Amino acid sequence: MENETSHTVTMQARDWVIDVLVAGLAYLFGCGQLLITASSIIIQDVAFRQLLGAVSVMPTQEVYIALAVTTAPLVLRRLLPWPVFLFSLASFLVLQYNLVGLSFTVIGPAIAIYTIVEERGISQGVAAGIIAVIGLLFVVPLDDPTSVAVFTRFQNIAFVVTAVIAGYAYRTHRAYVKATEARAAEAERTREEEAARRVEEERVRIAREVHDITAHSLSAVAVQAAAAERLIDRNPQAAKEAIATVRATAKTSLDDIRSMIGVLRHGDDPAETMPTRGTNHLPDLVDYLKDAGIDATFAERGYDRAIVPAHIDMGLFGIAREACTNMVKHSNARHARLTLTLEGGVASLEVADDGRGSGTATADGTLPRGADGGGHGIQGMAERTRLLGGTFEAGDSADGGFRIRASIPLRGTADS
């Protein structure tokens, strides 16, 4: 634990240079103050100087050396803030006490007080300031009532008060900057955790779709197998057809499951088993948009659900549902269109509207973010598309409004 006379800091070369410069500038400032008050540089009229009680005397070399004693310790101000302050103040008081007629500045002790406030806190800084003010008021002789002496005395008190305030202001600013950086780091960590959570949610949804595929396929296999068992003696040809259907269904299911296994790489949470809808329910989304006051249309171009794997079909519906939800919440659109196509072995979904957009063009290749910096809906759609082996793009379209497009090869995840 730190005590009152030491302060453990790590000084770099840059810190030493700065403190040497601070000590040097403080010394030069003290010399300038001394010359101004002890000579006729500023007030050249002799009668006026006599009225103020000022004397014209050039400080000797010993005076400048003595002044250096009050500022030189500032080189160690961050390593030993209290010893530097006490030594600098004591040197100043002894110097001022023994050289009556010369007015010195308290710049050395004032900088030491600033350092105490900055490094050790306002309570210790105030204590140092009170010690300095008491010394200025009672240790320095009061039998010199000249105007210049009185002015210098209260100027030095003002320096001490200013040092306390400036040190507290800088310490507060530094704490604010540190807290802001900490909040920014925490916000970044939270965003990463949220993104990971969204990805995990997508995997859980896909696990649910695997359940749907398996349940549907096994039900079909069970029905056809039972039929074959009943017909094998009475109608061997019909039994063979049933067995062929079992084989085809099983093969298709295995292909679908093999495609899905590649994207279910990890996850400890149990998967949901509520049935997932496919693209045959896209008209329901159109009705949902119309109920929200958006004139929506839906078109299919060559899309054949008989050849599109179930997990891709359900994935496209999930993307469309998320896009429509975002549209209602954020787009302020009046018209929208949903287009489902199948061309060249690639199933594609496009959802477009004439709303206010996001400020990010589709061609930029970057995903737009929400006004709150989140953008998790877009990220979730992109993640789902990627896991299914497809490509995803989203952004403002050339003719205005917002558009998303997901394109998934029918066998894009077969060997993932």
C-alpha positions in Angstrom: 0.0 0.0 0.0 1.3 3.5 -0.8 2.3 5.8 2.0 2.2 9.6 2.2 5.8 10.2 1.1 6.2 7.9 -1.8 4.4 7.0 -5.0 5.3 4.1 -7.1 5.3 4.9 -10.8 7.0 3.6 -13.9 8.9 6.4 -15.5 9.7 6.1 -19.2 12.3 8.2 -21.1 9.5 10.4 -22.4 8.3 11.1 -18.8 11.8 12.1 -17.7 12.1 14.5 -20.6 8.7 16.1 -19.8 9.6 16.5 -16.1 13.0 18.1 -16.9 11.2 20.5 -19.3 8.6 21.3 -16.6 11.4 22.1 -14.1 13.2 24.2 -16.6 10.2 26.2 -17.6 9.2 26.7 -14.0 12.7 28.1 -13.3 12.5 30.5 -16.3 9.0 31.6 -15.2 10.4 32.4 -11.7 13.3 34.3 -13.1 11.0 36.4 -15.3 8.7 37.1 -12.3 11.8 38.2 -10.2 13.1 40.5 -12.9 9.7 42.1 -13.4 9.2 42.9 -9.7 12.9 43.8 -8.9 13.7 46.1 -11.8 12.3 48.9 -13.9 11.7 46.8 -16.9 7.9 47.1 -16.7 7.5 50.2 -14.6 10.1 52.7 -15.7 8.8 55.8 -14.0 10.9 56.3 -10.8 8.3 58.3 -8.9 5.6 55.7 -9.6 7.9 52.9 -8.5 8.6 54.7 -5.3 4.8 55.2 -4.8 4.4 51.4 -5.1 7.3 50.8 -2.8 9.3 48.9 -5.5 13.1 49.1 -5.5 15.3 48.8 -8.5 17.8 46.2 -7.7 19.2 43.5 -10.0 19.2 40.0 -8.4 22.6 38.5 -7.8 23.8 35.1 -9.1 23.2 33.7 -5.6 19.5 34.7 -5.9 19.1 32.8 -9.1 20.8 29.7 -7.7 18.5 29.9 -4.7 15.5 30.2 -7.0 16.7 27.1 -8.9 16.6 25.1 -5.6 12.8 25.7 -5.5 12.2 24.3 -9.0 14.9 21.7 -9.6 13.2 19.0 -7.4 10.3 19.0 -9.9 12.3 16.5 -11.9 11.3 13.9 -9.3 7.7 15.2 -8.8 6.0 12.0 -10.0 8.3 9.7 -8.1 8.2 11.5 -4.8 5.3 14.0 -4.9 5.2 14.9 -1.2 8.9 15.1 -0.5 9.3 17.3 -3.6 6.5 19.6 -2.5 7.7 20.0 1.1 11.3 20.6 0.0 10.3 23.1 -2.7 7.9 25.0 -0.3 10.5 25.1 2.5 13.2 26.4 0.1 10.8 29.0 -1.2 9.8 30.2 2.3 13.4 30.4 3.5 14.4 32.3 0.3 11.6 34.8 0.6 12.1 35.2 4.4 15.8 36.0 4.1 15.6 38.2 0.9 13.2 40.9 1.9 12.7 43.3 -0.9 12.7 40.7 -3.6 9.4 39.0 -4.6 9.6 35.4 -5.7 7.0 33.3 -7.4 5.7 30.1 -5.8 5.6 28.3 -9.2 7.8 25.4 -7.9 5.6 24.4 -5.0 2.4 25.1 -7.1 3.5 22.5 -9.7 4.3 20.1 -6.9 0.8 20.6 -5.5 -0.7 20.0 -9.0 1.2 16.7 -9.1 -0.1 15.6 -5.7 -3.7 16.2 -6.7 -3.2 14.5 -10.1 -1.4 11.4 -8.7 -2.8 11.1 -5.1 -6.2 12.6 -5.1 -8.0 15.8 -4.2 -7.9 15.3 -0.4 -4.1 15.2 -0.3 -4.0 18.0 -2.8 -6.1 20.3 -0.6 -4.0 19.4 2.4 -0.9 20.5 0.5 -2.6 23.6 -0.7 -3.6 24.6 2.9 0.0 24.0 4.1 1.3 26.3 1.3 -1.2 29.1 2.0 -0.4 29.0 5.7 3.3 29.3 4.9 2.7 32.2 2.5 0.5 34.1 5.0 2.4 33.5 8.2 6.0 32.4 7.5 6.9 35.2 5.1 7.4 38.4 7.0 4.4 40.8 7.0 6.4 43.9 7.8 6.7 44.7 4.1 3.5 46.6 3.2 4.5 47.7 -0.2 2.0 47.3 -3.0 4.3 45.0 -5.0 4.9 42.7 -2.0 1.2 42.5 -1.3 0.4 41.8 -4.9 3.0 39.1 -5.1 1.8 37.5 -1.9 -1.8 37.1 -3.2 -0.6 36.2 -6.6 1.2 33.3 -5.1 -1.9 32.2 -3.1 -3.8 32.4 -6.4 -1.2 30.1 -8.0 -1.6 27.6 -5.2 -5.4 27.6 -5.5 -5.2 27.3 -9.3 -2.8 24.4 -9.0 -5.3 22.5 -6.8 -8.2 23.2 -9.2 -6.1 22.3 -12.3 -4.9 19.1 -10.8 -8.4 18.0 -9.8 -9.7 18.9 -13.3 -7.0 16.9 -15.0 -7.5 13.9 -12.7 -11.2 14.0 -13.3 -10.7 14.2 -17.0 -8.3 11.3 -16.9 -10.7 9.2 -14.9 -13.5 10.0 -17.4 -11.4 9.0 -20.4 -10.4 5.7 -18.6 -14.1 5.0 -17.8 -15.1 5.8 -21.4 -12.5 3.4 -22.7 -13.6 0.7 -20.3 -17.3 1.2 -21.4 -16.2 1.0 -25.0 -14.3 -2.2 -24.3 -17.3 -3.7 -22.4 -19.6 -2.7 -25.2 -17.4 -4.4 -27.8 -17.2 -7.6 -25.6 -21.0 -7.5 -25.3 -21.5 -7.2 -29.0 -19.2 -10.2 -29.6 -21.1 -12.2 -27.0 -24.4 -11.2 -28.6 -23.2 -12.1 -32.0 -22.1 -15.5 -30.7 -25.5 -16.0 -29.1 -27.2 -15.2 -32.4 -25.1 -17.7 -34.2 -26.0 -20.3 -31.6 -29.6 -19.5 -32.0 -29.3 -20.2 -35.7 -27.7 -23.5 -35.0 -30.6 -24.4 -32.6 -33.1 -23.5 -35.3 -31.2 -25.7 -37.8 -31.3 -28.5 -35.2 -35.1 -28.1 -35.1 -35.2 -28.4 -38.8 -33.1 -31.6 -38.7 -35.8 -32.9 -36.3 -38.5 -32.0 -38.8 -36.7 -33.7 -41.7 -36.0 -36.9 -39.7 -39.5 -37.1 -38.3 -41.1 -36.6 -41.7 -38.8 -39.1 -43.5 -39.0 -41.8 -40.8 -42.8 -41.5 -40.8 -42.9 -42.0 -44.6 -40.5 -44.9 -44.3 -42.6 -46.5 -41.6 -45.8 -46.2 -43.6 -44.2 -47.7 -46.8 -42.5 -50.4 -44.9 -45.8 -51.5 -43.3 -47.5 -51.5 -46.7 -44.7 -53.6 -48.1 -45.0 -56.1 -45.2 -48.7 -56.5 -45.9 -48.4 -56.8 -49.7 -45.3 -58.9 -50.0 -47.3 -62.2 -50.2 -50.5 -61.0 -52.0 -48.9 -58.4 -54.4 -45.2 -58.7 -54.7 -45.0 -56.0 -57.3 -46.7 -53.4 -55.1 -44.5 -54.5 -52.2 -41.4 -53.9 -54.4 -42.7 -50.4 -55.3 -43.2 -49.7 -51.6 -39.7 -50.8 -50.8 -38.3 -48.7 -53.6 -40.1 -45.7 -52.1 -38.6 -46.5 -48.7 -35.1 -46.7 -50.3 -35.6 -43.3 -52.2 -37.0 -41.6 -49.1 -34.2 -42.9 -46.9 -31.6 -41.8 -49.4 -33.1 -38.3 -49.7 -33.3 -38.0 -45.9 -29.7 -39.2 -45.5 -28.6 -36.5 -48.0 -30.5 -33.8 -46.1 -29.1 -34.9 -42.7 -25.6 -35.1 -44.1 -25.9 -31.6 -45.4 -27.1 -30.4 -42.0 -24.5 -32.2 -39.9 -21.8 -29.9 -41.3 -23.4 -26.8 -39.8 -24.2 -28.3 -36.4 -20.6 -28.2 -35.2 -21.3 -27.4 -31.6 -23.9 -26.4 -29.1 -24.9 -27.6 -25.7 -28.5 -26.3 -25.5 -31.3 -28.8 -26.3 -32.8 -28.1 -29.7 -36.4 -27.0 -30.0 -38.7 -29.5 -31.7 -41.6 -27.2 -32.7 -42.3 -27.7 -36.4 -40.6 -25.3 -38.8 -42.5 -24.0 -41.8 -41.2 -24.0 -45.3 -41.6 -21.7 -48.3 -45.1 -23.0 -48.9 -46.1 -20.6 -46.1 -44.6 -17.5 -47.8 -48.1 -16.3 -48.6 -48.7 -16.1 -44.9 -45.9 -13.6 -44.7 -47.5 -11.6 -47.5 -50.7 -11.5 -45.4 -48.6 -10.4 -42.4 -47.1 -7.5 -44.4 -50.5 -6.4 -45.7 -51.9 -6.4 -42.2 -49.1 -4.1 -41.3 -50.1 -1.7 -44.0 -47.5 -2.7 -46.6 -48.7 -3.6 -50.1 -46.9 -6.9 -50.6 -46.6 -9.3 -53.5 -45.1 -12.8 -53.9 -43.8 -14.6 -57.0 -42.3 -17.9 -57.7 -40.0 -18.5 -60.7 -39.2 -22.1 -61.4 -39.1 -23.1 -57.8 -39.9 -26.8 -57.3 -40.2 -27.9 -53.7 -40.0 -31.5 -54.7 -36.3 -31.2 -55.6 -35.3 -28.5 -53.1 -33.9 -30.2 -49.9 -36.2 -29.6 -46.9 -33.5 -27.9 -44.8 -32.9 -25.3 -47.6 -36.6 -24.7 -48.1 -37.1 -24.2 -44.4 -34.0 -22.0 -44.2 -35.2 -19.7 -46.9 -38.6 -19.4 -45.1 -36.8 -18.5 -41.9 -34.8 -15.8 -43.7 -37.9 -14.4 -45.3 -39.7 -14.3 -42.0 -36.8 -12.3 -40.4 -36.7 -9.9 -43.4 -40.4 -9.3 -43.2 -40.2 -8.7 -39.4 -37.4 -6.1 -39.9 -39.4 -4.5 -42.7 -42.4 -3.9 -40.5 -40.3 -2.6 -37.6 -37.8 -0.4 -39.4 -38.4 0.3 -43.1 -41.4 2.6 -43.1 -42.1 1.0 -46.5 -45.4 1.2 -48.5 -44.7 -1.6 -51.1 -42.7 -4.9 -50.9 -42.1 -7.9 -53.0 -41.0 -11.4 -52.2 -39.5 -13.5 -55.0 -38.5 -17.2 -54.8 -36.5 -18.7 -57.7 -34.8 -21.9 -58.7 -32.2 -21.6 -61.5 -29.1 -23.6 -62.3 -29.3 -25.7 -59.1 -29.4 -22.6 -56.9 -32.5 -21.6 -54.8 -32.8 -17.9 -54.3 -34.9 -15.6 -52.1 -35.2 -11.9 -52.6 -37.1 -9.5 -50.3 -37.3 -5.9 -51.4 -39.2 -2.8 -50.3 -39.4 0.9 -51.1 -38.6 2.1 -47.5 -36.0 4.4 -46.2 -33.1 2.0 -46.5 -30.1 1.7 -44.3 -27.5 4.0 -45.9 -25.4 1.0 -47.0 -25.5 0.0 -50.7 -26.0 -3.7 -51.5 -22.9 -3.5 -53.7 -20.7 -2.5 -50.8 -20.3 -6.1 -49.7 -20.8 -5.0 -46.0 -23.8 -5.9 -43.9 -25.9 -2.9 -42.7 -26.3 -2.3 -39.0 -29.3 -1.1 -37.1 -29.7 2.5 -35.9 -28.8 1.3 -32.4 -25.6 -0.3 -33.7 -27.0 -3.8 -33.3 -28.0 -5.2 -36.7 -28.4 -8.7 -35.3 -31.4 -9.6 -37.6 -29.3 -9.0 -40.7 -26.4 -10.9 -39.1 -28.6 -13.8 -38.3 -29.9 -14.1 -41.8 -26.3 -13.9 -43.2 -25.1 -16.6 -40.8 -28.0 -18.9 -41.6 -27.3 -18.5 -45.4 -23.5 -19.1 -44.9 -24.2 -22.2 -42.8 -26.3 -23.6 -45.6 -23.5 -23.0 -48.1 -24.9 -20.0 -49.8 -24.3 -16.3 -50.3 -26.1 -13.4 -48.7 -26.2 -9.7 -49.5 -28.2 -6.9 -48.0 -28.4 -3.1 -48.5 -30.0 -0.3 -50.3 -31.0 -1.1 -53.9 -30.2 1.2 -56.8 -33.8 2.3 -57.3 -34.4 3.0 -53.6 -35.5 1.0 -50.6 -33.9 -2.0 -49.0 -33.2 -5.4 -50.4 -31.9 -8.7 -49.2 -31.0 -11.7 -51.3 -30.1 -15.2 -50.2 -28.8 -17.7 -52.8 -28.2 -21.3 -51.7 -26.9 -24.2 -53.9 -29.1 -27.3 -53.6 -26.0 -29.4 -52.7 -24.0 -26.6 -51.1 -23.6 -28.3 -47.8 -23.7 -31.9 -48.8 -20.2 -32.7 -47.7 -19.7 -30.0 -45.0 
